[in-house]
Amino acid sequence: MPTDISPPFALKSITFDANGLVPVIAQEAATGRVLMLAYANRQALEQTLKTKRGTYFSRSRNALWVKGEESGHTQTVLSVTLDCDGDAVLYTVQQVGDACHKPNQHSCFHNSLEGELPATSSFGAIVGEVYATIVDRIENPRENSYVSKLHAQGLDRILKKIGEEAGEVIIAAKNRDHAELTLEASDLFFHTLWVMAEVGVSLEDVQAELEKRHQPKKT
């Protein structure tokens, strides 16, 4: 994944509106899902490039704001891209927790227009949401949360669960039981995401490794 987010374009290339603002779309790197739309002025963009934290301009408060500074649902900005007309900016981000301020909504774009096709989630988007929820339950424990309870029991307990789930996947596959294998593979996948979150391995880390393996080998 990118480590230098400085864009190849100059800030003077951006077409700011009459109020000195430009719309900014935040897109999740791991899933490709659009998370939110906000605005930035020149100072917000400069701060984003410097700190790699999603920084915007609040029109209601007339001030800069950093995503997650109050909620803890932070954005690490991996790249900044300018559109072809120079009047919109894209932040590609690693999102911790939910981007939307509405309860239990990972993305602000979760409402479909009446009479239009319902919103659907890609596999990558679902994985991203599950991972983000796991991270949130670890960092902000909830009394009735399965993730929070198992987290409190320590890493060894979670690793034991992975061993159990892996064994059940083997049995289901050996029996060629499609329905059972689907369930057990989902359980194993969930607990693998969990241990990744516990150890600090992000979806972007795995994506980068898979991208290296996907590159055509030189002959």
Z-matrix of the N, CA and C atoms (Angstrom, degrees):
N
C 1 1.441
C 2 1.522 1 109.39
N 3 1.341 2 118.05 1 155.53
C 4 1.455 3 120.83 2 -177.51
C 5 1.517 4 111.09 3 -61.46
N 6 1.327 5 115.69 4 142.17
C 7 1.452 6 120.78 5 174.70
C 8 1.519 7 110.72 6 -111.63
N 9 1.328 8 117.99 7 -20.90
C 10 1.452 9 122.55 8 177.67
C 11 1.516 10 107.82 9 -111.38
N 12 1.333 11 116.68 10 111.93
C 13 1.460 12 119.28 11 -174.89
C 14 1.517 13 112.41 12 -94.61
N 15 1.334 14 117.41 13 3.79
C 16 1.455 15 118.89 14 178.73
C 17 1.524 16 109.55 15 -62.02
N 18 1.332 17 118.02 16 123.70
C 19 1.459 18 120.74 17 -175.96
C 20 1.520 19 111.91 18 -76.19
N 21 1.349 20 118.06 19 155.71
C 22 1.461 21 120.65 20 178.00
C 23 1.526 22 112.21 21 -76.23
N 24 1.335 23 117.20 22 -5.40
C 25 1.455 24 120.66 23 178.18
C 26 1.524 25 109.42 24 -100.59
N 27 1.331 26 116.07 25 155.38
C 28 1.458 27 120.83 26 176.47
C 29 1.519 28 109.18 27 -87.47
N 30 1.329 29 116.38 28 149.72
C 31 1.450 30 119.69 29 179.39
C 32 1.530 31 111.61 30 -59.80
N 33 1.323 32 115.86 31 -25.58
C 34 1.467 33 118.99 32 179.61
C 35 1.530 34 111.09 33 -69.46
N 36 1.334 35 116.88 34 -12.26
C 37 1.464 36 120.46 35 178.02
C 38 1.530 37 112.17 36 -77.57
N 39 1.336 38 116.81 37 -14.85
C 40 1.461 39 120.77 38 -177.35
C 41 1.520 40 110.44 39 -79.02
N 42 1.318 41 116.33 40 136.52
C 43 1.455 42 122.07 41 175.54
C 44 1.519 43 108.31 42 -94.18
N 45 1.327 44 116.81 43 99.30
C 46 1.454 45 121.69 44 176.87
C 47 1.524 46 109.33 45 -80.90
N 48 1.334 47 116.94 46 151.88
C 49 1.462 48 119.92 47 179.36
C 50 1.527 49 110.55 48 -78.29
N 51 1.328 50 116.38 49 -172.44
C 52 1.462 51 120.58 50 -175.83
C 53 1.523 52 112.27 51 -63.06
N 54 1.335 53 116.55 52 -22.36
C 55 1.463 54 120.77 53 178.87
C 56 1.523 55 112.81 54 -95.31
N 57 1.342 56 116.11 55 7.05
C 58 1.461 57 119.86 56 179.13
C 59 1.510 58 113.60 57 77.54
N 60 1.342 59 116.62 58 24.52
C 61 1.455 60 120.87 59 -176.86
C 62 1.521 61 111.81 60 -118.73
N 63 1.331 62 115.41 61 157.39
C 64 1.456 63 122.11 62 175.75
C 65 1.532 64 107.39 63 -137.34
N 66 1.342 65 119.20 64 138.22
C 67 1.464 66 120.05 65 178.16
C 68 1.522 67 111.23 66 -68.52
N 69 1.319 68 115.22 67 141.54
C 70 1.463 69 121.88 68 -179.84
C 71 1.525 70 109.12 69 -125.90
N 72 1.320 71 116.28 70 124.66
C 73 1.456 72 122.26 71 175.42
C 74 1.525 73 107.80 72 -99.09
N 75 1.327 74 116.40 73 132.80
C 76 1.461 75 121.10 74 174.90
C 77 1.527 76 108.53 75 -104.46
N 78 1.328 77 115.97 76 123.60
C 79 1.460 78 122.23 77 -178.70
C 80 1.514 79 109.28 78 -120.09
N 81 1.332 80 116.66 79 134.41
C 82 1.459 81 121.10 80 -178.80
C 83 1.521 82 110.68 81 -75.37
N 84 1.328 83 116.32 82 125.02
C 85 1.461 84 120.66 83 -175.90
C 86 1.521 85 112.25 84 -63.62
N 87 1.318 86 116.79 85 -41.80
C 88 1.462 87 120.36 86 -173.25
C 89 1.520 88 113.05 87 -70.43
N 90 1.337 89 117.37 88 -30.98
C 91 1.458 90 120.68 89 -173.55
C 92 1.514 91 114.44 90 -115.72
N 93 1.336 92 117.30 91 -17.64
C 94 1.459 93 120.70 92 -175.74
C 95 1.517 94 112.94 93 78.56
N 96 1.312 95 117.35 94 3.67
C 97 1.462 96 121.13 95 -176.56
C 98 1.530 97 110.76 96 -78.44
N 99 1.330 98 116.50 97 136.24
C 100 1.457 99 121.54 98 174.23
C 101 1.526 100 107.90 99 -73.95
N 102 1.325 101 116.62 100 125.74
C 103 1.454 102 120.98 101 -174.70
C 104 1.517 103 113.54 102 -97.54
N 105 1.333 104 117.30 103 -41.30
C 106 1.456 105 119.06 104 -173.18
C 107 1.528 106 110.38 105 -166.95
N 108 1.312 107 114.24 106 164.34
C 109 1.463 108 122.74 107 173.94
C 110 1.515 109 107.67 108 -126.39
N 111 1.326 110 116.53 109 128.73
C 112 1.457 111 121.40 110 177.41
C 113 1.528 112 107.50 111 -142.75
N 114 1.314 113 116.42 112 -168.33
C 115 1.463 114 120.71 113 -178.29
C 116 1.519 115 109.98 114 -128.46
N 117 1.318 116 115.40 115 154.72
C 118 1.468 117 120.83 116 177.73
C 119 1.519 118 109.16 117 -140.52
N 120 1.312 119 115.38 118 146.65
C 121 1.458 120 119.87 119 168.88
C 122 1.530 121 107.97 120 -102.49
N 123 1.309 122 116.78 121 -176.43
C 124 1.463 123 119.45 122 -177.41
C 125 1.527 124 111.55 123 -59.69
N 126 1.327 125 116.51 124 -41.62
C 127 1.459 126 120.05 125 -178.60
C 128 1.523 127 111.78 126 -63.39
N 129 1.340 128 116.44 127 -40.25
C 130 1.465 129 120.09 128 179.32
C 131 1.525 130 110.84 129 -63.60
N 132 1.335 131 116.20 130 -41.49
C 133 1.464 132 119.70 131 178.34
C 134 1.522 133 111.35 132 -65.00
N 135 1.319 134 115.78 133 -42.54
C 136 1.466 135 119.46 134 179.31
C 137 1.525 136 110.72 135 -62.09
N 138 1.338 137 116.84 136 -40.14
C 139 1.463 138 120.30 137 179.54
C 140 1.527 139 111.38 138 -68.65
N 141 1.326 140 116.26 139 -37.22
C 142 1.467 141 119.95 140 177.38
C 143 1.525 142 110.14 141 -61.63
N 144 1.326 143 116.63 142 -46.35
C 145 1.464 144 120.54 143 -179.63
C 146 1.522 145 111.83 144 -64.11
N 147 1.318 146 116.60 145 -32.27
C 148 1.458 147 120.80 146 -177.92
C 149 1.517 148 112.28 147 -78.84
N 150 1.339 149 116.87 148 -42.91
C 151 1.461 150 120.76 149 -172.81
C 152 1.527 151 113.84 150 -99.40
N 153 1.352 152 116.76 151 -17.26
C 154 1.469 153 122.56 152 -175.53
C 155 1.529 154 111.85 153 64.01
N 156 1.310 155 116.68 154 23.12
C 157 1.457 156 122.71 155 174.17
C 158 1.524 157 108.55 156 -112.92
N 159 1.336 158 116.44 157 135.23
C 160 1.453 159 120.48 158 -176.86
C 161 1.519 160 111.77 159 -60.10
N 162 1.333 161 116.01 160 112.11
C 163 1.461 162 121.85 161 -176.79
C 164 1.518 163 109.46 162 -121.05
N 165 1.320 164 115.88 163 135.48
C 166 1.458 165 121.67 164 -174.65
C 167 1.528 166 109.83 165 -134.72
N 168 1.350 167 115.58 166 179.58
C 169 1.462 168 121.20 167 175.95
C 170 1.523 169 108.66 168 -119.52
N 171 1.323 170 115.50 169 123.80
C 172 1.457 171 121.23 170 179.15
C 173 1.516 172 109.71 171 -84.60
N 174 1.324 173 116.19 172 119.09
C 175 1.463 174 120.23 173 178.85
C 176 1.519 175 111.22 174 -73.02
N 177 1.328 176 117.66 175 -30.43
C 178 1.462 177 120.41 176 -179.36
C 179 1.530 178 111.95 177 -75.69
N 180 1.348 179 116.28 178 -37.31
C 181 1.467 180 119.95 179 -179.62
C 182 1.517 181 112.55 180 -94.67
N 183 1.341 182 115.57 181 -11.10
C 184 1.464 183 121.30 182 -178.55
C 185 1.534 184 111.18 183 56.19
N 186 1.334 185 114.54 184 47.58
C 187 1.465 186 119.49 185 -177.07
C 188 1.525 187 109.92 186 -156.75
N 189 1.330 188 116.02 187 160.30
C 190 1.456 189 121.15 188 175.01
C 191 1.523 190 110.01 189 -69.30
N 192 1.334 191 116.74 190 149.63
C 193 1.454 192 120.11 191 171.75
C 194 1.525 193 109.47 192 -144.13
N 195 1.302 194 115.19 193 144.41
C 196 1.455 195 122.57 194 -179.59
C 197 1.517 196 108.23 195 -104.73
N 198 1.324 197 117.01 196 126.50
C 199 1.457 198 121.08 197 -177.93
C 200 1.526 199 110.48 198 -59.00
N 201 1.327 200 115.85 199 124.87
C 202 1.453 201 120.94 200 176.71
C 203 1.508 202 115.34 201 89.28
N 204 1.334 203 118.52 202 1.89
C 205 1.464 204 119.67 203 -177.31
C 206 1.533 205 111.18 204 -65.83
N 207 1.330 206 117.44 205 -24.57
C 208 1.460 207 120.75 206 177.31
C 209 1.530 208 111.36 207 -106.81
N 210 1.327 209 117.52 208 -42.14
C 211 1.465 210 121.40 209 -175.58
C 212 1.519 211 113.32 210 -82.60
N 213 1.327 212 116.82 211 -23.69
C 214 1.459 213 120.32 212 -173.97
C 215 1.518 214 112.95 213 85.87
N 216 1.341 215 117.42 214 -2.18
C 217 1.463 216 122.21 215 179.27
C 218 1.530 217 108.59 216 -88.67
N 219 1.301 218 115.58 217 77.64
C 220 1.457 219 122.04 218 -169.37
C 221 1.523 220 113.29 219 -83.28
N 222 1.321 221 114.48 220 161.78
C 223 1.461 222 122.32 221 175.27
C 224 1.525 223 109.21 222 -122.77
N 225 1.324 224 116.47 223 120.69
C 226 1.459 225 121.27 224 169.39
C 227 1.521 226 107.14 225 -94.46
N 228 1.313 227 116.66 226 120.60
C 229 1.463 228 121.01 227 -175.10
C 230 1.525 229 109.46 228 -87.80
N 231 1.329 230 115.69 229 121.90
C 232 1.460 231 121.55 230 -177.43
C 233 1.526 232 112.23 231 -94.87
N 234 1.330 233 116.79 232 -28.04
C 235 1.463 234 119.82 233 177.14
C 236 1.519 235 109.37 234 -157.67
N 237 1.330 236 115.26 235 155.07
C 238 1.467 237 122.71 236 177.24
C 239 1.521 238 107.51 237 -126.72
N 240 1.339 239 116.55 238 124.76
C 241 1.462 240 121.32 239 -174.90
C 242 1.526 241 109.68 240 -127.71
N 243 1.316 242 115.44 241 140.10
C 244 1.466 243 121.98 242 177.82
C 245 1.520 244 109.31 243 -103.37
N 246 1.347 245 116.74 244 137.61
C 247 1.461 246 118.91 245 -179.15
C 248 1.527 247 110.90 246 -74.61
N 249 1.344 248 116.76 247 172.62
C 250 1.460 249 121.95 248 -170.81
C 251 1.523 250 113.26 249 -64.09
N 252 1.333 251 117.91 250 -28.53
C 253 1.466 252 120.92 251 -179.72
C 254 1.522 253 112.64 252 -92.73
N 255 1.326 254 116.53 253 -5.23
C 256 1.458 255 120.40 254 176.95
C 257 1.509 256 114.59 255 76.30
N 258 1.346 257 117.20 256 13.58
C 259 1.462 258 118.55 257 -176.09
C 260 1.529 259 112.72 258 -117.66
N 261 1.314 260 117.99 259 18.96
C 262 1.467 261 122.23 260 175.19
C 263 1.526 262 108.21 261 -154.90
N 264 1.346 263 115.76 262 147.18
C 265 1.463 264 122.30 263 -176.82
C 266 1.528 265 109.05 264 -123.95
N 267 1.326 266 115.57 265 144.26
C 268 1.460 267 121.97 266 177.51
C 269 1.517 268 109.66 267 -117.46
N 270 1.340 269 116.16 268 122.54
C 271 1.457 270 121.42 269 169.48
C 272 1.531 271 107.41 270 -96.73
N 273 1.314 272 117.82 271 123.86
C 274 1.454 273 121.19 272 169.52
C 275 1.513 274 106.40 273 -95.13
N 276 1.345 275 116.51 274 121.40
C 277 1.459 276 119.41 275 -166.76
C 278 1.521 277 113.20 276 -128.57
N 279 1.317 278 113.79 277 158.61
C 280 1.468 279 122.34 278 166.10
C 281 1.518 280 105.45 279 -103.20
N 282 1.316 281 116.43 280 109.77
C 283 1.462 282 122.24 281 -174.67
C 284 1.518 283 110.95 282 -93.66
N 285 1.321 284 115.70 283 130.11
C 286 1.464 285 121.84 284 172.64
C 287 1.520 286 107.39 285 -104.58
N 288 1.326 287 116.51 286 122.22
C 289 1.449 288 119.60 287 -176.38
C 290 1.521 289 110.62 288 76.62
N 291 1.319 290 115.72 289 -161.25
C 292 1.465 291 120.96 290 -177.41
C 293 1.519 292 111.23 291 -90.70
N 294 1.334 293 115.68 292 143.10
C 295 1.458 294 120.27 293 177.32
C 296 1.521 295 111.32 294 -81.61
N 297 1.331 296 116.72 295 -30.36
C 298 1.461 297 121.55 296 -176.26
C 299 1.529 298 110.76 297 -82.53
N 300 1.339 299 116.16 298 144.58
C 301 1.463 300 119.37 299 177.85
C 302 1.525 301 111.91 300 -82.28
N 303 1.348 302 116.84 301 -9.69
C 304 1.454 303 120.03 302 175.05
C 305 1.535 304 108.91 303 -73.97
N 306 1.347 305 117.75 304 145.19
C 307 1.472 306 120.18 305 -177.19
C 308 1.524 307 112.49 306 -61.04
N 309 1.322 308 115.39 307 135.12
C 310 1.472 309 123.02 308 173.00
C 311 1.530 310 113.34 309 58.82
N 312 1.317 311 117.03 310 32.84
C 313 1.455 312 121.52 311 176.22
C 314 1.528 313 108.57 312 -123.72
N 315 1.322 314 115.96 313 115.44
C 316 1.463 315 119.69 314 -177.72
C 317 1.522 316 111.23 315 -72.08
N 318 1.334 317 116.31 316 -39.96
C 319 1.458 318 121.94 317 -179.50
C 320 1.517 319 110.05 318 -114.85
N 321 1.330 320 116.56 319 146.53
C 322 1.462 321 120.58 320 174.91
C 323 1.528 322 111.08 321 -68.25
N 324 1.326 323 117.04 322 -21.82
C 325 1.459 324 121.50 323 -178.32
C 326 1.526 325 109.79 324 -93.53
N 327 1.327 326 115.55 325 79.58
C 328 1.462 327 120.37 326 -178.10
C 329 1.522 328 112.57 327 -127.80
N 330 1.311 329 117.80 328 4.42
C 331 1.463 330 121.43 329 179.30
C 332 1.529 331 109.84 330 -109.06
N 333 1.335 332 116.63 331 126.67
C 334 1.459 333 120.13 332 176.26
C 335 1.520 334 109.51 333 -96.08
N 336 1.325 335 117.14 334 147.71
C 337 1.459 336 121.26 335 179.63
C 338 1.519 337 110.43 336 -67.21
N 339 1.318 338 115.97 337 142.60
C 340 1.452 339 120.72 338 178.58
C 341 1.523 340 109.80 339 -60.51
N 342 1.327 341 116.08 340 130.11
C 343 1.456 342 120.79 341 -179.80
C 344 1.511 343 113.65 342 86.23
N 345 1.338 344 116.45 343 -6.27
C 346 1.458 345 120.05 344 179.43
C 347 1.524 346 109.68 345 -98.77
N 348 1.332 347 116.01 346 173.90
C 349 1.449 348 120.18 347 178.79
C 350 1.519 349 109.85 348 -63.40
N 351 1.324 350 118.44 349 137.38
C 352 1.463 351 120.32 350 179.34
C 353 1.520 352 110.68 351 -66.90
N 354 1.324 353 114.40 352 150.30
C 355 1.458 354 119.00 353 177.89
C 356 1.518 355 110.10 354 -66.15
N 357 1.320 356 116.76 355 138.46
C 358 1.458 357 121.31 356 178.13
C 359 1.522 358 109.09 357 -122.37
N 360 1.298 359 115.49 358 154.83
C 361 1.457 360 120.75 359 -179.07
C 362 1.519 361 109.60 360 -111.22
N 363 1.317 362 116.11 361 133.58
C 364 1.451 363 120.57 362 175.50
C 365 1.523 364 108.86 363 -77.17
N 366 1.326 365 116.01 364 165.48
C 367 1.460 366 120.02 365 178.01
C 368 1.527 367 110.10 366 -59.15
N 369 1.340 368 115.53 367 -42.70
C 370 1.460 369 119.44 368 -179.83
C 371 1.514 370 112.33 369 -62.38
N 372 1.343 371 116.63 370 -39.18
C 373 1.464 372 120.49 371 179.87
C 374 1.521 373 110.72 372 -65.41
N 375 1.335 374 116.30 373 -41.28
C 376 1.465 375 120.19 374 179.68
C 377 1.529 376 110.46 375 -64.40
N 378 1.336 377 116.35 376 -43.48
C 379 1.466 378 120.28 377 178.41
C 380 1.525 379 110.21 378 -60.13
N 381 1.332 380 115.59 379 -43.07
C 382 1.456 381 120.10 380 179.39
C 383 1.516 382 112.50 381 -61.91
N 384 1.317 383 116.36 382 -40.55
C 385 1.458 384 120.76 383 179.92
C 386 1.528 385 111.06 384 -68.36
N 387 1.327 386 116.41 385 -41.18
C 388 1.469 387 119.87 386 178.70
C 389 1.534 388 109.74 387 -63.44
N 390 1.330 389 116.81 388 -45.71
C 391 1.465 390 120.88 389 -179.64
C 392 1.532 391 110.25 390 -61.67
N 393 1.343 392 115.95 391 -44.45
C 394 1.463 393 120.10 392 179.86
C 395 1.523 394 111.16 393 -62.13
N 396 1.321 395 117.22 394 -38.14
C 397 1.462 396 121.20 395 178.49
C 398 1.522 397 110.74 396 -66.39
N 399 1.329 398 116.66 397 -41.55
C 400 1.464 399 120.53 398 177.94
C 401 1.525 400 110.62 399 -60.31
N 402 1.337 401 116.08 400 -47.02
C 403 1.468 402 120.28 401 178.94
C 404 1.519 403 110.65 402 -59.12
N 405 1.331 404 116.25 403 -42.58
C 406 1.461 405 120.13 404 -179.12
C 407 1.523 406 111.22 405 -64.18
N 408 1.336 407 117.56 406 -41.19
C 409 1.467 408 120.62 407 -179.01
C 410 1.528 409 111.75 408 -69.90
N 411 1.325 410 117.01 409 -26.52
C 412 1.464 411 120.74 410 175.84
C 413 1.527 412 110.16 411 -74.89
N 414 1.333 413 115.79 412 -45.02
C 415 1.467 414 120.55 413 -176.80
C 416 1.514 415 112.76 414 -79.46
N 417 1.333 416 116.44 415 -27.59
C 418 1.464 417 121.44 416 -179.45
C 419 1.534 418 108.76 417 -130.47
N 420 1.327 419 117.44 418 75.65
C 421 1.472 420 121.42 419 -174.05
C 422 1.523 421 113.13 420 -56.05
N 423 1.324 422 114.70 421 142.37
C 424 1.459 423 121.75 422 176.12
C 425 1.526 424 109.03 423 -120.61
N 426 1.296 425 115.22 424 144.17
C 427 1.466 426 120.68 425 -172.31
C 428 1.526 427 113.04 426 -59.08
N 429 1.317 428 118.00 427 -41.67
C 430 1.461 429 121.63 428 -175.61
C 431 1.528 430 113.62 429 -100.00
N 432 1.318 431 116.85 430 16.49
C 433 1.460 432 120.85 431 -177.77
C 434 1.527 433 111.45 432 -89.00
N 435 1.324 434 116.51 433 127.45
C 436 1.470 435 121.60 434 176.66
C 437 1.524 436 110.44 435 -61.03
N 438 1.330 437 115.94 436 -41.99
C 439 1.463 438 120.15 437 179.57
C 440 1.522 439 110.61 438 -62.59
N 441 1.317 440 117.37 439 -46.48
C 442 1.464 441 120.92 440 -178.55
C 443 1.523 442 111.55 441 -62.81
N 444 1.327 443 116.63 442 -40.72
C 445 1.467 444 120.56 443 -179.13
C 446 1.534 445 111.36 444 -65.71
N 447 1.332 446 116.53 445 -45.44
C 448 1.460 447 118.97 446 -179.16
C 449 1.526 448 110.61 447 -70.30
N 450 1.318 449 116.91 448 -34.43
C 451 1.476 450 120.77 449 176.42
C 452 1.530 451 110.37 450 -59.10
N 453 1.334 452 115.89 451 -40.42
C 454 1.460 453 120.21 452 -178.90
C 455 1.525 454 112.10 453 -65.08
N 456 1.338 455 117.04 454 -21.45
C 457 1.458 456 121.14 455 -179.25
C 458 1.531 457 112.69 456 -84.06
N 459 1.329 458 116.18 457 -8.55
C 460 1.458 459 119.75 458 174.24
C 461 1.514 460 114.82 459 98.80
N 462 1.329 461 115.46 460 165.33
C 463 1.463 462 122.58 461 -174.93
C 464 1.530 463 112.61 462 -61.60
N 465 1.328 464 117.51 463 -39.50
C 466 1.465 465 120.28 464 -177.71
C 467 1.526 466 111.61 465 -59.44
N 468 1.327 467 117.01 466 -36.36
C 469 1.468 468 120.32 467 -179.98
C 470 1.526 469 110.54 468 -66.60
N 471 1.329 470 116.33 469 -39.10
C 472 1.463 471 120.49 470 179.33
C 473 1.526 472 110.12 471 -68.75
N 474 1.326 473 117.03 472 -40.18
C 475 1.459 474 120.97 473 178.55
C 476 1.528 475 110.78 474 -63.63
N 477 1.341 476 116.01 475 -36.08
C 478 1.463 477 119.55 476 176.59
C 479 1.532 478 110.30 477 -63.17
N 480 1.335 479 116.38 478 -38.98
C 481 1.461 480 120.65 479 178.45
C 482 1.527 481 110.92 480 -63.27
N 483 1.334 482 117.14 481 -38.51
C 484 1.460 483 120.08 482 178.73
C 485 1.515 484 110.32 483 -64.00
N 486 1.332 485 116.56 484 -41.44
C 487 1.463 486 119.98 485 176.88
C 488 1.520 487 111.45 486 -61.05
N 489 1.333 488 116.36 487 -42.54
C 490 1.469 489 120.53 488 179.00
C 491 1.522 490 111.03 489 -63.27
N 492 1.340 491 116.49 490 -45.57
C 493 1.462 492 120.78 491 -177.77
C 494 1.531 493 111.05 492 -67.08
N 495 1.329 494 116.96 493 -36.98
C 496 1.466 495 120.37 494 179.07
C 497 1.529 496 110.28 495 -63.85
N 498 1.334 497 115.82 496 -40.76
C 499 1.459 498 119.56 497 177.77
C 500 1.519 499 111.82 498 -62.78
N 501 1.338 500 117.07 499 -39.25
C 502 1.458 501 120.96 500 179.80
C 503 1.523 502 111.38 501 -69.46
N 504 1.332 503 117.07 502 -32.36
C 505 1.468 504 120.71 503 174.65
C 506 1.527 505 109.61 504 -63.87
N 507 1.314 506 116.64 505 -43.32
C 508 1.466 507 121.05 506 -179.79
C 509 1.527 508 110.74 507 -60.88
N 510 1.334 509 116.13 508 -45.20
C 511 1.463 510 120.02 509 -178.99
C 512 1.529 511 110.91 510 -63.97
N 513 1.328 512 116.16 511 -45.18
C 514 1.465 513 120.21 512 -179.88
C 515 1.518 514 111.45 513 -62.38
N 516 1.331 515 116.54 514 -40.56
C 517 1.469 516 120.45 515 179.49
C 518 1.528 517 110.38 516 -68.17
N 519 1.333 518 116.13 517 -40.54
C 520 1.459 519 120.34 518 179.63
C 521 1.526 520 110.73 519 -61.60
N 522 1.335 521 116.13 520 -35.60
C 523 1.462 522 121.06 521 179.35
C 524 1.528 523 112.68 522 -84.46
N 525 1.335 524 115.75 523 -2.89
C 526 1.466 525 121.40 524 -178.15
C 527 1.536 526 111.56 525 52.59
N 528 1.323 527 114.16 526 40.32
C 529 1.463 528 121.12 527 179.70
C 530 1.528 529 108.30 528 -93.76
N 531 1.324 530 116.12 529 101.30
C 532 1.464 531 121.90 530 -174.03
C 533 1.529 532 111.94 531 -59.16
N 534 1.332 533 116.32 532 -49.08
C 535 1.464 534 120.42 533 -177.27
C 536 1.526 535 111.41 534 -64.86
N 537 1.324 536 116.49 535 -44.26
C 538 1.461 537 120.75 536 -178.54
C 539 1.529 538 110.83 537 -67.83
N 540 1.325 539 116.03 538 -39.65
C 541 1.459 540 119.21 539 179.21
C 542 1.527 541 110.83 540 -64.93
N 543 1.327 542 116.76 541 -37.37
C 544 1.463 543 120.07 542 177.23
C 545 1.524 544 110.70 543 -60.06
N 546 1.330 545 115.94 544 -45.11
C 547 1.463 546 120.57 545 179.82
C 548 1.526 547 112.01 546 -65.45
N 549 1.329 548 115.94 547 -46.71
C 550 1.466 549 119.64 548 -175.84
C 551 1.528 550 111.71 549 -70.43
N 552 1.333 551 116.56 550 -36.61
C 553 1.467 552 119.48 551 177.49
C 554 1.529 553 109.82 552 -65.08
N 555 1.331 554 116.66 553 -37.82
C 556 1.469 555 120.39 554 177.51
C 557 1.528 556 110.42 555 -64.16
N 558 1.329 557 116.72 556 -41.68
C 559 1.465 558 120.43 557 178.00
C 560 1.524 559 111.00 558 -62.55
N 561 1.330 560 116.13 559 -44.56
C 562 1.463 561 120.10 560 -179.94
C 563 1.523 562 110.74 561 -64.03
N 564 1.334 563 115.95 562 -41.60
C 565 1.458 564 120.58 563 -179.90
C 566 1.528 565 110.22 564 -63.26
N 567 1.336 566 116.13 565 -43.12
C 568 1.467 567 121.20 566 179.51
C 569 1.523 568 111.06 567 -60.36
N 570 1.325 569 117.09 568 -47.54
C 571 1.460 570 119.84 569 -177.03
C 572 1.535 571 111.64 570 -71.88
N 573 1.331 572 117.05 571 -26.27
C 574 1.464 573 119.62 572 174.27
C 575 1.527 574 110.13 573 -68.32
N 576 1.333 575 116.80 574 -42.70
C 577 1.464 576 120.16 575 174.38
C 578 1.523 577 110.30 576 -58.53
N 579 1.309 578 114.91 577 -39.14
C 580 1.458 579 120.80 578 -179.32
C 581 1.523 580 111.49 579 -61.99
N 582 1.333 581 116.84 580 -50.27
C 583 1.465 582 118.86 581 -177.97
C 584 1.529 583 110.74 582 -67.77
N 585 1.333 584 117.27 583 -30.42
C 586 1.463 585 120.19 584 173.53
C 587 1.522 586 110.15 585 -59.80
N 588 1.342 587 115.66 586 -46.46
C 589 1.462 588 120.17 587 179.86
C 590 1.529 589 110.81 588 -63.78
N 591 1.324 590 116.84 589 -39.45
C 592 1.466 591 121.16 590 179.68
C 593 1.532 592 111.53 591 -61.61
N 594 1.323 593 115.96 592 -40.32
C 595 1.469 594 120.95 593 -175.10
C 596 1.530 595 111.32 594 -88.66
N 597 1.328 596 116.26 595 -16.62
C 598 1.461 597 119.61 596 178.67
C 599 1.512 598 114.87 597 96.52
N 600 1.329 599 116.97 598 19.60
C 601 1.469 600 121.13 599 175.90
C 602 1.533 601 108.00 600 -89.35
N 603 1.319 602 117.48 601 122.38
C 604 1.458 603 121.27 602 -177.13
C 605 1.522 604 111.26 603 -91.27
N 606 1.315 605 116.13 604 166.06
C 607 1.460 606 120.78 605 174.01
C 608 1.520 607 110.45 606 -62.62
N 609 1.323 608 116.33 607 -33.42
C 610 1.472 609 119.79 608 178.59
C 611 1.521 610 111.37 609 -65.91
N 612 1.347 611 117.27 610 -33.82
C 613 1.466 612 120.89 611 176.91
C 614 1.530 613 110.30 612 -62.42
N 615 1.326 614 115.70 613 -44.86
C 616 1.465 615 120.22 614 -179.93
C 617 1.527 616 110.03 615 -68.74
N 618 1.325 617 116.71 616 -40.68
C 619 1.460 618 120.26 617 178.92
C 620 1.523 619 111.00 618 -59.62
N 621 1.329 620 116.51 619 -43.77
C 622 1.461 621 120.39 620 -179.82
C 623 1.521 622 111.30 621 -62.04
N 624 1.340 623 116.23 622 -40.33
C 625 1.469 624 120.20 623 178.85
C 626 1.523 625 111.24 624 -66.08
N 627 1.340 626 116.83 625 -42.33
C 628 1.466 627 120.22 626 178.82
C 629 1.521 628 111.47 627 -66.47
N 630 1.330 629 116.71 628 -35.98
C 631 1.459 630 119.76 629 178.02
C 632 1.524 631 111.00 630 -63.76
N 633 1.338 632 116.50 631 -37.23
C 634 1.471 633 119.63 632 177.23
C 635 1.520 634 110.83 633 -64.22
N 636 1.324 635 116.59 634 -38.73
C 637 1.463 636 120.48 635 -179.35
C 638 1.530 637 111.38 636 -73.80
N 639 1.328 638 115.39 637 -25.63
C 640 1.473 639 120.32 638 -176.60
C 641 1.523 640 111.34 639 -79.66
N 642 1.321 641 117.25 640 -20.03
C 643 1.457 642 120.01 641 -178.18
C 644 1.528 643 110.21 642 -62.89
N 645 1.349 644 116.22 643 135.64
C 646 1.463 645 118.84 644 -179.92
C 647 1.532 646 111.68 645 -59.28
N 648 1.314 647 115.72 646 137.04
C 649 1.444 648 119.96 647 178.88
C 650 1.517 649 110.60 648 -77.76
N 651 1.335 650 114.64 649 139.64
C 652 1.468 651 119.91 650 179.58
C 653 1.528 652 109.21 651 -74.77
N 654 1.296 653 114.83 652 137.07
C 655 1.468 654 119.36 653 179.37
C 656 1.512 655 110.33 654 -108.27
